[in-house]
Amino acid sequence: MRKFTYITTGTCSKAINFELDENCRVHNVQFVGGCPGNTTGISRLVENQKSEDVIRLLKGIRCGNKSTSCPDQLALALEEKSTL
């Protein structure tokens, strides 16, 4: 299991901690900051999902008039770290 911390930009959350297993499945997502209900919900929904599926579903989601969101930031984090 590989552990990562991704520093977010443009959102209320400040960072996302998560793990990827040897099959690039997502585990133990924890947002630092942000709306607790939404970020907890996202974390539970993506648990044990393939990173490529999570990226496909969440990338590009916006929050209000912001150009990004917590789900989008998670997709960007997974996109960056899944290739390592």
Buried (B, 14 or more C-beta within 10 A) or exposed (E): EEEBEBEBEBBBBEBBBBBBEEEBBBBEBBBBBBBEEBBBEBBEBBEEBBBEBBBEBBBBBEBEEEEBBBBBBBBBBBBEBBEE
